[in-house]
Structure formats: C-alpha cells, structure tokens
Amino acid sequence: MIFGVNPIARAAKAIFDSNEILTYGFLTDEENLIGEEINEAAVLGKMEDDGYLKFIGKKCEAFVAVDENKVRKHIVHMLKKKRKVMPVNAIHQHAQIAPSAIIKHGNFINAGVIIGHESEIGNYCLIHTGAILEIDSEIGDFVQIGAGTIVNAGAKIEDEAFIGAGSLIVGGVKIGKGARVGAGSVVIADVEDGQTVFGNPAQVVNH
C-alpha cells in the first residue's frame, strides 16, 4: 500500500514493479483522485481510512511516498501506533548498495543511486536518481537528497536536511539538522542547524 499519489509515489510503484512486488493500491487525502487508477493500481481511499489500514501488517506492507516531512512523520506515527508496523523501503533494482552499508526503514532509493561501504542511511529518507553516497557517509532520518548529488566520504547529514539536486558535499563536512542546500551547490564547510546555503562555494542565504 502506497501512501501518496505524487511523483515519488508513482516512482515507488515502478520500483516495486521492477522488483516483482505487487502494489495493492494508493491512499491519498486528495478526494478528487479517489477511484482513479495510476499505473494500473487504484487510488483506494484516504490515508487514515481504517477500512484499508486494517490490511497493513496482515495482507500487505506500507510505503510512505510523501515528500513533506510534517505529513510523512504523521503517517509514520499513525502506522506505528495503529498497525504496529514500520514502513518498508523502496529500493530500485539498479541502485548499487555496498554489502556493508546500513539502511534502515521506509527509504526511497531510486535508480542509479550508489551507496558506498560502511555508509549508514537512517529512516524515511528520499534519495533521488543517480545520487552517490561515498564510503562512511552518514545520513539521518527524513533527509532528502536530490538527483545527481555527491556526498563524499565521511560527510554527515543530520535529520530533516534537504540537499538540492546536483550538489557536492565535500568529505567530512557536517550538514546540520533541518539545513537546506540549494541545487548545484558545493559545500566545503559545515552547515549549522536550520541554515540555508547556496552557491559555489556555498554561502549562507539570509531569509
């Protein structure tokens, strides 16, 4: 069961298809989409509809395909509380993951992603097409990493950070909790919690 109908949800459906895993259907709070069909799977009902939630953990698993952290956290909490389950990972068969890497729960890992030796990925992260996480990189929970981003060896990205597409995080750099890195940036120094940086080299953007 996929929570959401956005592009991430559609991509997750394609990932499950590629791994020969059947998608039961989509759940969404967008009422106008309920009853529609997306990529040969029905949009069944709302995200908190107990009529569908009751199947999770018994007849199917759950994947949360929502890119807004606040909503994603709410759904994860609901699944833990109501169904006593953790969302599954959606990992594309063309991702390359080192045997020594640690990947926790509920992550979206798209085609062409490379995760190096002894790297660690937390829970509920979105790692988009072609991102490279080098050896010993550490990614927290609810992190989003844009397509084509390179996270070099030993870099650490803390919870809820957002890394824009095509960015380069230099080895050993720490990206703080809730920080945001603009697309195409080159980050050569630590970024504090909640800061937004952009550019080459990346500089703090004042709101």
N, C-alpha and C positions, 0 to 999 in steps of 0.2 A: 504494500500500500504506500503510495507516494503522497506526501503532504505538500500541496502546492501545484500550480499549473504553469508556472513561469518557464523561461528558457532553461533554467537549471533542472526543473522537474522533467522537461522533455529530454534533456541530455541524459538525466539519470535513467529514464525509461530506455533510451538507446543503449546505455551501458549494461543494464540488466538484460536487455535483448541479446547483446553481444556475448554475454556470459550464460545464455540459455536459461535465464531466470524469468519466470512468468510474473508480470505485473498484474496484480488483482484489479487496480484502478487508482484514480486520483481522488483526493479530497481537497476542497477549497472553500473559502468563505465568499467567493465571488459567485453570488447566486445565479447570475445570468449564464454562467458556464456549466452549471449542474445539469446533467443529462446529455451534454455534448460528448463527443469522442475525440481523443487526442492520440495520434499514433497508434490507433487500434486498441486503445484502452479507454474505458468510460470514466467520465467525471461523475463520481457516485453521489457525493453529498458534502456536507460541511465538515470541517476539521474536528469538531467536538461532537459529532453525531455518534452516540453510543451504539446505534444500530450497526455501524461499521467498525467502530473501535473494538467491539467485543471479539472480533476475529483476530485482532493483533495479539501475537503471542500464542495463539492456538492454531489458526489455519494459515497465517501469513506473518511477515515481519513488516516493520515500518522504516521508511526513509524520509527524512525531513529536508525538503528542497525549497527552503525559504531563505532568501539572502539577507533579510533584515534581522539583525541579532536579537532584538527585543522579542519579535514574534517567534523566532527559532527557539529561543530559550523557553518561552511559554509552552510551546508544543512539546519540547523535550521533557519539561517538568510534568506536563499532563500525562505523557506516556509512562514516565516512571511511577507517578502516583496512581493512575487509574489501571494501567496494564502491567506494571512492574517489569517493563522491558526497556532496553536501550536501543536506539535506532541503529540500523545496520550501515555498513559502508557501501558506497557505490564506487567501485574501482574499475576503471576501463581496462580491458584485457591488453591494451597496448601501452599501458603505463609500465615503467621499469622500476621495480622496488627491490632494494638490496635485502637479502635474507636477514641481515642483522638489524634492519630498520624496525622501529616500533610504531605501529599505527593503532590508535585507539578506536573509539566508536563514532559512527554517524558522519563519516567524512565523505566528501565528494572529490574524487581524484580522476581527472579527465585524461583523454588520450595524450600520449607523448610526455606525460609527467615523468621525471626521473627523481627518485628519492635515494640518496646515497647511503653508504654504510654507516651504521650506528646513529642515523638520524632518528628523531622522535617527533611524531605528529600527535597532537592532542586530540580532543573530541570536537566534532561538529565543525570541521574546517572545510572551506571551499578552495580547492587547488585546481586552477583552470589550465587549459590546454598548453602543453609544452613548458610548463614551469619546471625549473631544475632546483632541487634542494641538495646541496653538496654534503659531503661527509660531515657527520657530527653536528648538523644543524638542528635546532630545537624550535618547534612550533607549538604555541599554546593552544587554548580552546577558543572556538568561534573566530578563528583567523580566516581572512580571505586573501588569497594570493592570486594576482591577475595573470593572464596568459603571457607566456614568454618571459616571466620574471626569473632571475637567477639569484638564489640565496647561497652565498658562498660558505665555505667550510667554517664551522664553529659559530656561525651567526645565531642569534636568539631572537625570536619574535614572540612577544608576550600576548596574553589573551586579548581577543577582540580587535587586534590591529588589522588594518586594511592596507594592502600593498598593491598599488596600481599596476596595470599591465606593462610589461617591458621594462620593469625596474631592475636595478642591480644593487644588491645588498652586499657590501664588502665583507670579507671574512672577519669573524669576531665581533661584528657590530651588534648592538642590542637595540631592538625596536620596542619601545615601552607599551604598556597596556593601553589599548584604545587609540594608539597613534595611527596616523594616516600618511601614507607615502604616495605622492602624485605619480601618475603614469609616466614612465620613461625616466624616472629619477635615478641618480647614482648616489647611494647613501654611503658615506665614508666615515661617519661618526655616529655615536649613539643618539637615538631619538628618545626624548623623555615621554613619560606617560601623557597621553592626550594631545601631544603636539601634532601639527600637520607640517610636512616638509615637501619641497618640490624643487626640481632642477638638477643640474649637473655642475658642480656638486650640490647635493640637496641642501636647501636653506629653509629655515623656519618661516612659515607663512603666517602672518598676523591676521586674525579674523576681525 
